[in-house]
Amino acid sequence: MSEAPEPVVLLDRPAPHVARLRIHRPDKRNAMDHAVRELLIAHLRELQADASVRALVLGGSGGTLSAGGDVPTMAGLSEEQARQRMQHGHLLCRLLAHARIPVVTAMEGISAGAVVGLALLGDHIVAGPGTRVLFPFLKLGLAPDWGQLLTLPRRVGIGPARRLLTAGMPVTGEEAHRIGLADELVPDDQVMDRAVAHAAALALLPLEAYGRMKMRLNHPSATLDDELSREEDDQAALLTGPEFAEGFAAFREKRAAKFTPDT
């Protein structure tokens, strides 16, 4: 009997309250095809319903995050098929962007195209000197996708984003960190471990308060009045909720607050 093929996405729990998803197509430099997208979607839906998961790490196997979309699978599509492909990717984008838990990306090795879009939809990016970030869209006759014309300028500014998207050159880990594309720069062999450690630290935060903060950062108010109204709604819910009760008790007792459930 032949062995079952390895899954193209690996799911594990590398630290308490932390789930990790790693793209696993080593023969394709972890390029993302329909099967990868579908399994990422399925896992994200499962993790949404798992209250024990309080942070997520996104990465790749073998020291490479991902070479981006699987280019040969893009050729020869009808318009309907092209739209279906984009809608499938957008479902994944929305699941990741709307996750109320912290999402940390381990940007190891090659990080190109679509997976950069996923990283930018998360909360924290760890890179190494050997990281190479690529935006290959214009070279392929395509416009940037997976939200990057919104998320990349938010991170680095419109001018730097335009330069990155048009230059066609890989961005080194050092440069990514310098311009704010990456949040941390660590030695290459520590990128994944640092991403897991940071996710584990974020998992200790009050999840409801973090989620509300995250949603407001990702969807800024149009006016001060709008922001103050949202702020009122959030604080009214939080001041009367269990996280503030624990935070206040810890404040009175001069101890660290414990927001995670007992396991």
VENCORVEN-V947242 format. One record per residue. N is the residue number from 1. BURIAL is b if it has 24 or more other ideal C-beta (glycine too) atoms within 12 Angstrom, else e. Layout:
BEGIN
n = {N;N}
burial = {BURIAL;BURIAL}
END
This chain:
BEGIN
n = {1;2;3;4;5;6;7;8;9;10;11;12;13;14;15;16;17;18;19;20;21;22;23;24;25;26;27;28;29;30;31;32;33;34;35;36;37;38;39;40;41;42;43;44;45;46;47;48;49;50;51;52;53;54;55;56;57;58;59;60;61;62;63;64;65;66;67;68;69;70;71;72;73;74;75;76;77;78;79;80;81;82;83;84;85;86;87;88;89;90;91;92;93;94;95;96;97;98;99;100;101;102;103;104;105;106;107;108;109;110;111;112;113;114;115;116;117;118;119;120;121;122;123;124;125;126;127;128;129;130;131;132;133;134;135;136;137;138;139;140;141;142;143;144;145;146;147;148;149;150;151;152;153;154;155;156;157;158;159;160;161;162;163;164;165;166;167;168;169;170;171;172;173;174;175;176;177;178;179;180;181;182;183;184;185;186;187;188;189;190;191;192;193;194;195;196;197;198;199;200;201;202;203;204;205;206;207;208;209;210;211;212;213;214;215;216;217;218;219;220;221;222;223;224;225;226;227;228;229;230;231;232;233;234;235;236;237;238;239;240;241;242;243;244;245;246;247;248;249;250;251;252;253;254;255;256;257;258;259;260;261;262;263}
burial = {e;e;e;e;e;e;e;b;b;b;b;e;b;b;b;e;b;b;b;b;b;b;b;b;b;e;e;b;b;b;b;b;b;b;e;b;b;e;b;b;b;e;b;b;e;e;b;e;e;e;e;e;b;b;b;b;b;b;b;b;b;e;b;b;b;b;b;b;b;b;e;e;b;b;e;e;e;e;e;e;e;e;e;e;b;b;e;b;b;b;e;b;b;e;b;b;b;e;b;b;b;b;b;b;b;b;b;b;b;b;b;b;b;b;b;b;b;b;b;b;b;b;b;b;b;b;b;b;e;b;b;b;b;b;b;b;b;e;e;e;e;e;e;b;b;b;b;b;e;e;b;b;e;e;b;b;e;e;e;e;b;e;e;b;b;e;e;e;e;b;b;b;b;e;b;b;b;e;b;b;b;b;b;b;b;b;e;b;e;e;b;b;b;b;b;b;b;b;b;b;e;b;b;b;b;b;b;b;b;b;b;b;b;b;e;e;e;b;e;e;e;e;e;e;e;e;e;e;e;e;e;e;e;b;e;e;e;b;e;e;e;e;b;e;e;b;e;e;e;e;e;e;e;e;e;e;e;e;b;b;e;e;e}
END
